[in-house]
Amino acid sequence: MKIVSPSFEILAMTPEPLQLLELAGRTCYKSEDKISPGSADEFIKKLVNKGHHSVIEHASITVKFVCDRGVSHELVRHRLASFSQESTRYANYSHERFGSEITVIRPLFWPPDTPEYNQWYEAMAAAEKAYISLVKKMKASPEQARSVLPNSLKTEIIMTANLREWRHVLELRCSARSHPQMRELMLPLLAELNRRLPAVFGDIYKKYEAAVAEMEQTIARLDRH
């Protein structure tokens, strides 16, 4: 059994998104003549602050998440997005290309060597043993054997959404009310998107800046184990 940390990777983004958004926004006001080098950033900030978010729907971002199945179930509830996800019907984890083992996401909230972590580990090992036995010894198909796979099973899911929807996702999923493992992904993603597009995500980042720093410290502590 392999235990990995969750992660994200930004796969694609609309080329020169701020310039595109400025052109779209200024078309509404017929102020295209005011476009100049460096004007897009301030213009988009004003639109976002005024709540004119329909303009930022013209640009999109594609992100690949590595997370557990529980987190992926929450992600796909955001319907103004497109998703492609690793399928447990067709991925046969008993095969050599998967290492003949399952891969699970380590829990954020239980440090290694705690009673809770040890109990979780035993449950994951039991699930792996049952899955491999069903497929290899009992000749069950992957879509049948997946019934014993845990929520902690690693999955890969690619999500594409426009910038307005990403703002909505981040507002919800960075909140303290969100699941800890969802925040483990979304807070670092917010920091990265703010670095790339502060005109679009800067206000949300400012709201959660302290939470981002706290999450970075938590992840660093876990990585040291």
N, C-alpha and C positions, 0 to 999 in steps of 0.2 A: 504494500500500500504506500502510495506517495502522498505527502502532505505539502501543499503549496500555499502561498499567499495570494490574495486577490490582486488584480491589477487592471489597468486600462491602457489603451493605446489609441491615439487619435490617428485614424487611417486616412481621412480626407477632409478637406474643407474647401468651400467655394473659393476659387482664386480671387485675390484682392477683394475680399468681402465688403470692406468699408466703402470702397469706391463704388461698388455695385449698389450698395444700400443708399449711398448719397445720391447717386443718379436717379434711383427709383423714388426717393423721398422728394428730391427737388423737382421731379416731373409733376408732382402734385401741385406745387406752388409756382411752377414755371420759372424757377430761379436757377436754371442750369448754368446761366452766365456767371454765377457766383462760385462755381466749382474751381478750385485752385489747388496746387500742391499743399497737402496738409489740412485742407478744409473738411475732409470727411469725418475725422475723429470728433471734432467739436459739434458738427452737425448731427451725427448719430447720437452723441451724448444728449443733446437737447431733445431729440425725438423720444429717446428712451425715458428721460425724466418727465416728459409731458404725457407719457403713456401711449404714444403713437406707435404701438408695437407691430402693427400690420406690416409696416415697411420692412422690418427685419426678418420677415418670413421669406424674403427672396434669397437668402443665403442659408446654407445647411452645413452640418458637420456630421461625419461618420466616426463612431467610436467602437472599438472592440473591447468588450469587458471579459475578464476571466473572473468568475464568481461562482458561488454555490447555486444550486437549483432554487433554493428559497428566494434568494435575491433576484434571480432571473424571472421568477413568477411575478414579482412586484414590478419589475421593469416593463414587462410586456403589457401592463395595464395602461401605459401611456399610449393611447391609440393614435395620436397624431404623429406617428413615427413608423418606420419600417424596421423589421427585425429578421435576422437569420441566425438560427441557433443550432448548436451541436445536438444531434438527435440520439436519444438513448434507444430508439427502435433499431437504428442501423449501425451504431457504434458498438462493436463487440469488444468489450474490455478484456476478454480472456485471450484475445489475439496478441501476438508478439509485438505488433506496432504500437500497442498501448502498454507494453511491458508486462502483459498478462496480469494486470492489477488495476484497481480503481485508483483514481486520484481524487483527493478531497481537499476542501479549503479549510485551513486552520481557523479555529474560532477566535474572534477578536477579544472576547470577554473572559476567556479562561486561559490564563497563562500556563505554559507547560509545567508539569510536575505538581499541579494542584489536583485535589480529588475529583473536581468537576471535569478537568481535562482528561484525566486518566479514565474516567467513566465514558466520556465521549470517544476516546481512542478505542476502547474495548468494543463499543457499539459499532464503530466504523470497521474494525477488523472482522467482526462477526458478519456484517453485511457483505464485505468482500468475499469472505469464505463461502457464504451462502450463494452469492452470485456466480462465482467461479465453479462451484459444485453443480449448480443448476445447468450451466452451459456445457461444461466439459464432461461431467459424469452422467447427467440426466438428459443431455441433449436438448435442453430447452433453447428456444430462440432468444436472441437479445431482447426482443420486445416483450417476451414473457418474463425473462429473468429480471428485467429492470424493476419489477414490482418490489424487489427487496433493496433497491438502491436508496441511499439516504438523501435527505435534503442537503447535506454537506457535500454531495458529489460535485466535483468541478465541472463547470460547463463554460463554453465559449459562446458569446452572443454579440452580434454586430448590430448596432443601432444607428439609424440615420434619422435626423430630425432637423427642422429649420431652427433658426436661432431663437425665435419666440418660444417654441416648444422646449428647447433646452433651458431657457430661463425658467419656464414653468416647472420642469423636472427638477432643476437645482434648488429652486425655492422650496419645493416639497421635500426633497430627499436629503437636503442638508440640515433640515430642521431637527431639533433635539427630539421631536416626536417620532422621527423616522427610525427604522431598525438600525442598530449599531453597525452591522455589516454593510448596509446600504450606504451609510455615512462614510464608512471606511473607503468606499470607492468615490463617492460624489464630492466630498470635501477636497481631496487632492485634485480631482478633475476640475472643480471650480477654480482652484488656484492656477491651474495650467491655462484654462480658458481666459481667466482674467489677465494672465501674462500676455496672451496672444491678442485678445480683443477686449481691452479694458473699457472701451467706449460702450460695449454691449453688456459686459458682465461685471463692471467695476462696482456698481451699486450693490449687487448681491454679495460680491466678495467682501465689501466693507462691512456688511451686516454679519457675515460669518467668519471674519478674519481671525478672531480669537479661537473659534471652534476648529478652524483649519490648523492653527498652530498646535492646539491640544492634540488633535488627531495625529499630526506628524510625530509628536513625542511618543504617543501610544504605539504607533507602528514601529518606530525606532526601537523601543523597548522590546517588543515582540521579536523583531529581527535579530536582536542580540542573543536570544536564547538558542 
